[in-house]
Amino acid sequence: MRLRPEILMGGLSLVLVAAVVATVNLSSSNSSVASVPSTVTVAAGSKSATFTIKTNRVSNSTSVTITASQGGITKTATLTVTGGGRH
């Protein structure tokens, strides 16, 4: 089995269950290191959704801020892509 550290899963959770389909905007502070889709959809009746984070090799550990926003609310999370390993 080959692990693929360059493809990760991210997730987000809403405070309340979505009454209707909710589209959440996503962004990366450094898409050349870690890229995310521009949006993720939270299904009606759900509180969460997952999305793919694609990372690229780096020579030095690099922190990337992933931002999610919807309805005037913005949340961030920091992802550190470590350098020196094999992909």
BELVEN-V858651 format. One record per pair of residues at least 24 apart in sequence whose ideal C-beta (glycine too) atoms are under 10 Angstrom apart, sorted by sequence separation. I is the first residue (numbers start at 1). J is the second residue. D is the distance in whole Angstrom. If there is no record, write none. Layout:
I/J/D ; I/J/D
This chain:
10/34/9 ; 18/42/5 ; 20/44/5 ; 21/45/10 ; 22/46/9 ; 32/56/6 ; 33/57/9 ; 34/58/9 ; 55/79/8 ; 57/81/9 ; 58/82/8 ; 59/83/5 ; 60/84/8 ; 17/42/9 ; 18/43/7 ; 19/44/7 ; 20/45/9 ; 21/46/9 ; 22/47/10 ; 24/49/7 ; 26/51/7 ; 28/53/8 ; 31/56/9 ; 33/58/6 ; 56/81/8 ; 58/83/5 ; 59/84/7 ; 8/34/8 ; 10/36/7 ; 17/43/10 ; 18/44/6 ; 19/45/8 ; 23/49/10 ; 28/54/10 ; 30/56/10 ; 32/58/9 ; 53/79/7 ; 55/81/5 ; 57/83/8 ; 58/84/9 ; 10/37/10 ; 17/44/8 ; 18/45/7 ; 22/49/8 ; 24/51/9 ; 26/53/9 ; 28/55/10 ; 55/82/10 ; 57/84/9 ; 58/85/9 ; 6/34/10 ; 8/36/10 ; 12/40/7 ; 14/42/6 ; 17/45/6 ; 18/46/6 ; 30/58/10 ; 34/62/8 ; 36/64/9 ; 40/68/8 ; 42/70/8 ; 53/81/10 ; 57/85/8 ; 11/40/9 ; 13/42/9 ; 17/46/7 ; 18/47/7 ; 33/62/5 ; 34/63/10 ; 35/64/9 ; 39/68/10 ; 57/86/9 ; 10/40/8 ; 12/42/8 ; 17/47/5 ; 18/48/9 ; 32/62/9 ; 33/63/9 ; 34/64/4 ; 36/66/6 ; 40/70/10 ; 57/87/5 ; 16/47/7 ; 17/48/10 ; 18/49/9 ; 33/64/5 ; 34/65/9 ; 35/66/10 ; 36/67/9 ; 39/70/9 ; 56/87/8 ; 14/46/8 ; 15/47/8 ; 30/62/7 ; 32/64/9 ; 34/66/7 ; 36/68/9 ; 55/87/8 ; 13/46/10 ; 14/47/5 ; 30/63/8 ; 31/64/8 ; 13/47/6 ; 14/48/7 ; 29/63/8 ; 30/64/5 ; 12/47/9 ; 13/48/5 ; 14/49/9 ; 29/64/6 ; 30/65/8 ; 12/48/6 ; 13/49/9 ; 28/64/6 ; 29/65/4 ; 11/48/6 ; 12/49/6 ; 28/65/7 ; 29/66/8 ; 11/49/7 ; 12/50/8 ; 27/65/9 ; 28/66/6 ; 29/67/7 ; 10/49/9 ; 11/50/5 ; 12/51/8 ; 27/66/7 ; 28/67/8 ; 10/50/7 ; 11/51/7 ; 26/66/7 ; 27/67/5 ; 9/50/5 ; 10/51/5 ; 26/67/7 ; 27/68/8 ; 9/51/7 ; 10/52/7 ; 25/67/8 ; 26/68/6 ; 27/69/8 ; 8/51/10 ; 9/52/6 ; 10/53/5 ; 25/68/7 ; 26/69/8 ; 36/79/10 ; 8/52/7 ; 9/53/7 ; 24/68/5 ; 25/69/5 ; 26/70/10 ; 7/52/6 ; 8/53/4 ; 24/69/7 ; 25/70/7 ; 34/79/6 ; 7/53/8 ; 8/54/8 ; 24/70/4 ; 33/79/9 ; 34/80/9 ; 6/53/9 ; 7/54/6 ; 8/55/7 ; 23/70/7 ; 24/71/9 ; 27/74/10 ; 29/76/9 ; 33/80/10 ; 34/81/6 ; 6/54/6 ; 7/55/8 ; 22/70/6 ; 23/71/10 ; 33/81/5 ; 6/55/5 ; 22/71/8 ; 24/73/9 ; 25/74/9 ; 27/76/10 ; 29/78/9 ; 30/79/10 ; 4/54/10 ; 5/55/7 ; 6/56/7 ; 29/79/10 ; 4/55/10 ; 6/57/8 ; 24/75/9 ; 28/79/8 ; 30/81/9 ; 5/57/10 ; 18/70/10 ; 12/66/9 ; 10/66/6 ; 12/68/5 ; 14/70/8 ; 14/71/10 ; 10/68/9 ; 12/70/9 ; 15/73/9 ; 14/73/9 ; 13/75/10 ; 12/75/8 ; 12/77/9 ; 11/77/10 ; 10/77/8 ; 10/79/8 ; 8/79/8 ; 8/81/9 ; 6/81/9 ; 5/81/9 ; 5/82/9 ; 5/85/7 ; 7/87/10 ; 5/86/9 ; 6/87/5 ; 5/87/6 ; 4/87/8 ; 3/87/10
